[in-house]
Amino acid sequence: MANMKTKGARVALRCALASVVAMLALVSSVRAAGKYQVVHYFTDSPAAYPLAGLIADSDGNLYGVAGQSNRKQCHASNCGAVFRLAHQAGGRWTFSILHRFKGPDGDFPEGSLIFDSSGNLYGTTFGGGANTFGTVFEVSPSGNGWKEKVLYSFGGSGDDLIYPSAALTWDTSGNLYGTAMTTETGGYGGVFELKRSGNQWKEATIHAFTGSDGANPASNLVWDSAASLYGTTVQGGRYNEGVVFELKPTASGRWKETVLYNFPGGVLGAYPYSGLILDTAGNLYGTTYQGGVYTCGQFSCGTVFKLKPSRGNWSLSIVHAFNGSDGDNPWAGVTFDSAGNLYGTTISGGRDGYGVVFKLSQSGRHWTETLLHSLDGKNGSTPYGGLIFDRGVLYGTAWTGGIGNAGVVFSLTP
């Protein structure tokens, strides 16, 4: 388990340990296999290493990003690409590159894409751009091809946010919101807004983390019905193990941040890289990279958690603690199906140690884990990206593995 940073953390964990272990006794694990199929094998050319999850259009076509692209199109580190997998009759898929990044227009996309109402794609790159600190970009259909436009280049002056690594989200007015991990002066990162004004976009930092209220956000954001934003930071907070935060708009036009939960490490989780999802009751669900009651090698194996609001306070419960054989180190978040089951991935663990796809089903107070698939390297490895549902089928990516060890896109029918 992760080491406790303070005496307060140890006290909090001792008080919570008994109830957490009792709750975990109600969780059972069932091993079963879903129908797993590799949709596409990446190779070094024209693109490789898909780190993020996918999105789907109304025709069932899949869109994503790859972290590297053909060296002839970029510098030595390979700048990455935006790709599409078009769904053909008979279950076939046609792969195409929509855009190859070249450095000045972006470098190394890590976050998933989003659509606008016109079918244009939007995303972030961790590096590249005018200042080499990352970009927000748009890729739009243009004639018989696609055209990329840089909407904003991070960095360039003082405490500007830099290094965005997650997907964006829209508000109802057509503005974009996201997170960036740090600042040019070594700060703790923050949340930004991009407002459209004609053909231009203006960036504003709506919250800068201070360390005590969170540090180094790597997650996307989610809205509730009251127009508040929710997200996580990997580190910072009371125990420096990460936080869940809320940003609420105020009448003055500013945003007020509230830390909903400070992860203390140990059995209650640490280092949430993933974003969150909301259920209809307003509960939040996410994952922590470490934490839980089981140890996988030197560190703890990670958790799936639930945060429940009650009269202005939030209480955390562990939905599932991974034990290695059923998964280890979840990086991405979870997703719902229409019945309220949760699905996700871990980047390691499972039968062969290459990661898993899992399902969590609730009946009363009980959560049952179903191991849908253990990746074996040949069919993919280290699935950093999250999952999406489209027409009852799960789709995801594995960063490595497959032919040439350059990653895959897979489908899975639960």
C-alpha positions as CSV (number, residue, x, y, z in Angstrom):
1,M,0.0,0.0,0.0
2,A,1.0,3.6,-0.5
3,N,2.8,5.2,2.4
4,M,0.8,7.6,4.5
5,K,2.0,11.2,4.4
6,T,0.7,12.4,7.7
7,K,-0.5,11.2,11.1
8,G,-4.0,12.5,10.2
9,A,-4.0,10.1,7.2
10,R,-3.2,7.2,9.4
11,V,-5.9,8.0,11.9
12,A,-8.4,8.4,9.0
13,L,-7.5,5.0,7.6
14,R,-7.7,3.2,10.9
15,C,-11.1,4.6,11.5
16,A,-12.3,3.6,8.0
17,L,-10.5,0.3,7.7
18,A,-13.0,-1.9,9.4
19,S,-16.0,-0.6,7.4
20,V,-14.1,-0.8,4.1
21,V,-13.1,-4.4,4.7
22,A,-16.6,-5.3,5.8
23,M,-17.9,-3.7,2.6
24,L,-15.4,-5.5,0.5
25,A,-16.7,-8.8,1.9
26,L,-19.9,-8.0,0.1
27,V,-18.1,-7.8,-3.2
28,S,-17.6,-11.0,-5.2
29,S,-15.6,-11.7,-8.3
30,V,-16.8,-13.9,-11.2
31,R,-14.5,-14.9,-14.0
32,A,-16.2,-15.0,-17.4
33,A,-15.2,-14.1,-20.9
34,G,-16.8,-11.6,-23.3
35,K,-16.4,-11.9,-27.0
36,Y,-13.2,-10.0,-27.8
37,Q,-12.0,-9.1,-31.3
38,V,-9.2,-6.9,-32.6
39,V,-10.7,-4.4,-35.0
40,H,-7.4,-2.9,-36.0
41,Y,-3.7,-3.6,-35.5
42,F,-1.4,-0.5,-35.5
43,T,2.0,-0.6,-37.0
44,D,4.9,1.9,-37.0
45,S,3.5,3.5,-40.2
46,P,1.2,5.3,-40.6
47,A,0.4,5.6,-36.9
48,A,1.1,3.8,-33.6
49,Y,0.4,3.7,-29.9
50,P,-3.2,4.8,-29.2
51,L,-3.2,6.1,-25.7
52,A,-6.7,7.5,-25.5
53,G,-10.2,6.0,-25.8
54,L,-12.5,6.3,-28.8
55,I,-15.7,8.1,-29.9
56,A,-18.3,7.0,-32.4
57,D,-20.5,8.9,-34.8
58,S,-24.1,8.2,-35.7
59,D,-23.1,5.7,-38.4
60,G,-21.0,3.6,-36.0
61,N,-17.6,4.9,-37.3
62,L,-14.9,5.2,-34.7
63,Y,-12.5,8.1,-34.2
64,G,-9.4,8.3,-32.1
65,V,-5.8,9.5,-31.7
66,A,-2.4,7.8,-32.0
67,G,0.6,9.0,-30.1
68,Q,3.0,8.5,-32.9
69,S,3.0,8.8,-36.7
70,N,5.3,8.2,-39.6
71,R,8.7,9.7,-38.9
72,K,8.8,11.3,-42.4
73,Q,5.9,13.5,-41.4
74,C,7.4,14.7,-38.1
75,H,10.4,15.0,-35.9
76,A,12.3,12.1,-34.3
77,S,9.7,11.6,-31.5
78,N,6.8,11.2,-33.9
79,C,4.0,13.7,-33.3
80,G,0.9,11.5,-33.6
81,A,-2.3,11.4,-35.7
82,V,-6.1,11.6,-35.7
83,F,-7.6,8.5,-37.3
84,R,-11.0,7.0,-38.3
85,L,-12.2,3.4,-38.5
86,A,-15.1,3.3,-40.9
87,H,-17.6,0.6,-40.3
88,Q,-18.3,-1.4,-43.5
89,A,-20.9,-4.0,-44.5
90,G,-20.1,-7.5,-43.2
91,G,-18.4,-6.2,-40.1
92,R,-15.3,-5.0,-41.9
93,W,-13.4,-1.8,-40.9
94,T,-11.5,0.6,-43.1
95,F,-8.7,2.6,-41.3
96,S,-7.7,6.1,-42.5
97,I,-5.6,9.0,-41.2
98,L,-7.5,12.2,-40.9
99,H,-4.5,14.3,-39.8
100,R,-0.8,13.8,-39.0
101,F,0.6,16.3,-36.5
102,K,3.9,17.9,-37.4
103,G,5.0,19.7,-34.2
104,P,3.9,23.3,-34.8
105,D,0.3,22.2,-35.0
106,G,0.6,19.7,-32.1
107,D,2.6,16.8,-30.7
108,F,1.5,13.7,-28.9
109,P,-2.3,13.7,-28.4
110,E,-3.2,11.9,-25.1
111,G,-6.9,12.7,-24.7
112,S,-10.0,11.4,-26.4
113,L,-11.7,13.5,-29.1
114,I,-15.1,15.1,-28.9
115,F,-17.6,16.2,-31.6
116,D,-19.5,19.4,-32.2
117,S,-23.0,19.4,-33.7
118,S,-21.6,19.7,-37.2
119,G,-19.4,16.6,-37.0
120,N,-16.1,18.5,-36.4
121,L,-13.6,16.9,-34.1
122,Y,-11.8,18.6,-31.2
123,G,-9.0,17.5,-28.9
124,T,-5.7,18.4,-27.2
125,T,-2.1,17.6,-27.7
126,F,0.3,17.3,-24.8
127,G,3.1,19.1,-26.6
128,G,3.7,21.0,-29.8
129,G,2.1,24.2,-30.9
130,A,3.6,27.7,-31.1
131,N,5.3,27.4,-27.7
132,T,5.8,23.5,-27.6
133,F,3.6,23.2,-24.5
134,G,0.5,21.7,-26.1
135,T,-2.5,22.8,-28.1
136,V,-6.3,22.6,-28.5
137,F,-7.1,21.7,-32.1
138,E,-10.1,21.2,-34.5
139,V,-10.2,18.7,-37.3
140,S,-13.0,19.3,-39.9
141,P,-14.2,17.7,-43.1
142,S,-12.9,19.7,-46.1
143,G,-13.7,18.6,-49.6
144,N,-12.5,15.0,-49.9
145,G,-10.2,15.3,-46.9
146,W,-9.9,16.8,-43.4
147,K,-8.4,20.1,-42.3
148,E,-6.7,20.8,-39.0
149,K,-6.8,24.1,-37.2
150,V,-5.0,25.1,-34.0
151,L,-7.4,26.9,-31.7
152,Y,-5.0,27.6,-29.0
153,S,-1.3,27.1,-28.1
154,F,-0.5,26.8,-24.4
155,G,2.3,28.7,-22.8
156,G,4.2,31.7,-23.8
157,S,3.9,34.0,-20.8
158,G,4.3,33.7,-17.0
159,D,2.0,31.3,-15.3
160,D,0.2,30.1,-18.4
161,L,-1.2,26.5,-18.1
162,I,0.7,23.9,-20.1
163,Y,0.6,20.2,-21.0
164,P,-3.1,19.3,-21.4
165,S,-3.6,15.5,-21.4
166,A,-7.3,14.9,-21.3
167,A,-10.4,15.3,-23.4
168,L,-12.4,18.5,-23.7
169,T,-16.0,19.2,-22.8
170,W,-18.6,21.7,-24.1
171,D,-20.9,24.0,-22.3
172,T,-24.4,24.9,-23.6
173,S,-23.0,28.1,-25.1
174,G,-20.4,26.4,-27.3
175,N,-17.4,27.1,-25.1
176,L,-14.7,24.4,-24.4
177,Y,-13.3,23.4,-21.0
178,G,-10.4,21.2,-20.0
179,T,-7.5,20.7,-17.7
180,A,-3.7,21.2,-18.0
181,M,-1.2,19.5,-15.7
182,T,1.2,22.3,-14.8
183,T,2.3,25.9,-15.6
184,E,5.4,27.4,-17.2
185,T,6.7,28.3,-13.8
186,G,6.2,24.8,-12.3
187,G,2.8,25.4,-10.8
188,Y,0.1,22.8,-9.9
189,G,-2.0,23.0,-13.1
190,G,-5.5,24.2,-13.5
191,V,-8.8,24.3,-15.4
192,F,-9.2,26.4,-18.5
193,E,-12.0,27.8,-20.6
194,L,-11.9,28.5,-24.4
195,K,-14.5,31.0,-25.5
196,R,-15.4,31.4,-29.1
197,S,-15.6,34.9,-30.6
198,G,-16.2,34.8,-34.3
199,N,-13.4,32.7,-35.7
200,Q,-11.1,33.3,-32.7
201,W,-10.9,31.5,-29.4
202,K,-9.8,33.2,-26.2
203,E,-8.4,31.2,-23.3
204,A,-8.9,31.9,-19.6
205,T,-7.7,29.9,-16.5
206,I,-10.9,29.6,-14.4
207,H,-9.1,27.8,-11.6
208,A,-5.4,27.4,-10.7
209,F,-4.6,24.7,-8.2
210,T,-2.4,25.6,-5.2
211,G,-1.4,22.1,-4.1
212,S,-3.5,22.0,-1.0
213,D,-6.6,21.9,-3.1
214,G,-5.2,19.6,-5.7
215,A,-2.3,19.3,-8.1
216,N,-1.6,18.1,-11.7
217,P,-5.0,17.3,-13.1
218,A,-4.9,14.7,-15.9
219,S,-8.7,14.1,-16.2
220,N,-11.5,15.3,-18.3
221,L,-14.4,17.2,-16.7
222,V,-18.1,16.4,-16.3
223,W,-21.1,18.7,-15.9
224,D,-24.0,18.2,-13.5
225,S,-27.5,19.5,-14.1
226,A,-26.7,22.7,-12.1
227,A,-23.8,23.6,-14.5
228,S,-21.1,22.7,-12.0
229,L,-17.9,20.9,-13.2
230,Y,-16.4,17.9,-11.5
231,G,-12.9,16.4,-12.0
232,T,-9.9,14.9,-10.2
233,T,-6.3,15.7,-9.7
234,V,-3.5,13.1,-9.6
235,Q,-1.8,14.6,-6.6
236,G,-2.2,17.4,-4.1
237,G,-4.8,17.8,-1.4
238,R,-4.5,17.1,2.3
239,Y,-2.4,14.0,1.9
240,N,-0.9,14.7,-1.6
241,E,-2.6,11.6,-3.0
242,G,-5.1,13.5,-5.2
243,V,-8.6,15.0,-4.8
244,V,-12.1,15.1,-6.3
245,F,-13.1,18.7,-6.9
246,E,-16.2,20.7,-7.9
247,L,-16.1,24.1,-9.8
248,K,-19.3,26.0,-9.4
249,P,-20.1,29.2,-11.4
250,T,-20.9,32.3,-9.3
251,A,-23.1,35.3,-10.0
252,S,-19.9,37.4,-10.5
253,G,-18.8,35.2,-13.4
254,R,-16.0,33.6,-11.4
255,W,-15.8,30.0,-10.4
256,K,-15.7,28.6,-6.9
257,E,-13.7,25.4,-6.2
258,T,-14.7,23.0,-3.5
259,V,-12.6,19.9,-2.6
260,L,-15.2,17.1,-2.3
261,Y,-12.7,14.4,-1.2
262,N,-9.1,14.2,-0.3
263,F,-7.7,10.7,-1.1
264,P,-5.6,9.5,1.9
265,G,-3.9,6.6,0.2
266,G,-4.0,3.0,1.5
267,V,-7.4,1.2,1.4
268,L,-9.3,4.3,0.3
269,G,-7.3,5.0,-2.8
270,A,-4.6,7.2,-4.3
271,Y,-3.7,9.0,-7.5
272,P,-6.9,9.3,-9.6
273,Y,-5.8,9.8,-13.2
274,S,-9.3,9.2,-14.5
275,G,-12.3,11.5,-15.0
276,L,-15.6,10.9,-13.3
277,I,-19.1,9.9,-14.4
278,L,-22.5,10.9,-12.7
279,D,-25.5,8.6,-12.2
280,T,-29.1,9.9,-12.1
281,A,-28.9,10.3,-8.3
282,G,-25.9,12.6,-8.5
283,N,-23.4,10.1,-7.3
284,L,-19.9,10.3,-8.8
285,Y,-17.8,7.2,-9.9
286,G,-14.2,7.0,-10.8
287,T,-11.0,5.0,-10.4
288,T,-7.7,5.4,-8.5
289,Y,-4.4,4.1,-9.9
290,Q,-3.3,2.8,-6.5
291,G,-4.9,2.0,-3.2
292,G,-7.2,-0.7,-2.0
293,V,-6.7,-3.7,0.3
294,Y,-4.5,-5.7,-2.1
295,T,-0.9,-5.3,-3.1
296,C,0.4,-5.9,-6.6
297,G,4.2,-6.1,-6.4
298,Q,5.5,-3.1,-4.6
299,F,2.3,-1.0,-4.7
300,S,-1.4,-1.4,-4.1
301,C,-3.6,-2.5,-7.0
302,G,-6.1,0.3,-7.4
303,T,-9.8,0.8,-6.9
304,V,-13.2,1.8,-8.4
305,F,-14.9,4.3,-6.0
306,K,-18.3,6.0,-5.5
307,L,-18.8,9.4,-4.0
308,K,-22.3,10.0,-2.6
309,P,-23.6,13.5,-1.7
310,S,-25.6,14.0,1.5
311,R,-26.6,17.4,2.9
312,G,-23.6,19.2,1.5
313,N,-21.1,16.5,2.4
314,W,-19.7,13.6,0.3
315,S,-18.9,10.1,1.5
316,L,-16.6,7.7,-0.4
317,S,-17.1,4.0,-0.7
318,I,-15.0,1.4,-2.5
319,V,-17.0,-0.3,-5.3
320,H,-14.1,-2.7,-6.1
321,A,-10.5,-3.2,-5.0
322,F,-8.4,-4.9,-7.6
323,N,-6.2,-7.8,-6.6
324,G,-3.9,-8.3,-9.6
325,S,-5.5,-11.5,-11.0
326,D,-8.7,-9.5,-11.8
327,G,-6.7,-6.3,-12.8
328,D,-4.1,-3.9,-11.6
329,N,-3.7,-0.1,-11.8
330,P,-6.8,1.3,-13.6
331,W,-5.8,4.5,-15.5
332,A,-9.0,5.3,-17.3
333,G,-12.5,5.9,-15.8
334,V,-15.6,3.7,-16.0
335,T,-18.6,3.9,-18.2
336,F,-22.3,2.9,-17.6
337,D,-24.6,0.7,-19.7
338,S,-28.3,1.3,-19.7
339,A,-28.8,-1.1,-16.8
340,G,-26.3,0.8,-14.5
341,N,-23.5,-1.6,-14.8
342,L,-19.9,-0.2,-14.8
343,Y,-17.3,-1.1,-17.4
344,G,-13.6,-0.3,-17.5
345,T,-10.0,-1.3,-18.1
346,T,-6.8,-1.7,-16.1
347,I,-3.3,-1.3,-17.6
348,S,-1.9,-4.4,-16.1
349,G,-2.9,-7.5,-14.2
350,G,-5.1,-10.3,-15.3
351,R,-4.1,-13.8,-16.5
352,D,-1.0,-12.7,-18.4
353,G,-0.3,-9.3,-16.7
354,Y,-1.2,-7.2,-19.8
355,G,-4.4,-5.7,-18.5
356,V,-8.1,-6.5,-18.4
357,V,-11.5,-5.4,-19.4
358,F,-14.0,-5.7,-16.5
359,K,-17.6,-5.3,-15.6
360,L,-19.1,-4.3,-12.2
361,S,-22.8,-5.1,-11.5
362,Q,-24.7,-4.1,-8.4
363,S,-27.5,-5.9,-6.6
364,G,-28.5,-4.2,-3.4
365,R,-25.3,-3.5,-1.5
366,H,-23.4,-6.2,-3.4
367,W,-21.1,-5.4,-6.4
368,T,-20.0,-8.4,-8.5
369,E,-17.0,-8.1,-10.8
370,T,-16.9,-10.0,-14.1
371,L,-13.6,-10.3,-15.8
372,L,-14.6,-9.9,-19.4
373,H,-11.2,-10.3,-21.0
374,S,-7.5,-10.6,-20.1
375,L,-5.3,-9.1,-22.7
376,D,-2.4,-11.4,-23.7
377,G,-0.1,-9.1,-25.6
378,K,-0.9,-10.7,-29.0
379,N,-4.4,-9.1,-28.9
380,G,-3.2,-5.9,-27.1
381,S,-1.5,-4.7,-24.0
382,T,-1.7,-1.8,-21.5
383,P,-5.2,-0.4,-22.3
384,Y,-4.8,3.2,-21.0
385,G,-7.9,4.4,-22.7
386,G,-11.5,4.1,-21.5
387,L,-14.4,2.3,-23.1
388,I,-17.4,3.4,-25.1
389,F,-20.6,1.6,-25.9
390,D,-22.0,1.7,-29.4
391,R,-25.0,-0.5,-30.4
392,G,-24.4,-2.8,-27.4
393,V,-20.8,-3.4,-28.2
394,L,-17.8,-2.1,-26.2
395,Y,-14.9,-0.5,-28.0
396,G,-11.5,0.5,-26.7
397,T,-7.8,0.8,-27.4
398,A,-4.7,-0.9,-26.1
399,W,-1.5,1.3,-26.2
400,T,0.8,-1.6,-27.1
401,G,0.7,-5.2,-28.1
402,G,-0.6,-6.7,-31.3
403,I,1.4,-7.0,-34.5
404,G,4.6,-5.1,-34.1
405,N,3.7,-4.2,-30.5
406,A,2.2,-0.9,-31.7
407,G,-1.3,-1.2,-30.2
408,V,-4.8,-2.2,-31.2
409,V,-8.4,-1.1,-31.4
410,F,-10.7,-3.8,-30.0
411,S,-14.4,-4.6,-29.7
412,L,-16.0,-6.7,-27.0
413,T,-19.5,-7.9,-26.7
414,P,-20.3,-8.4,-23.0
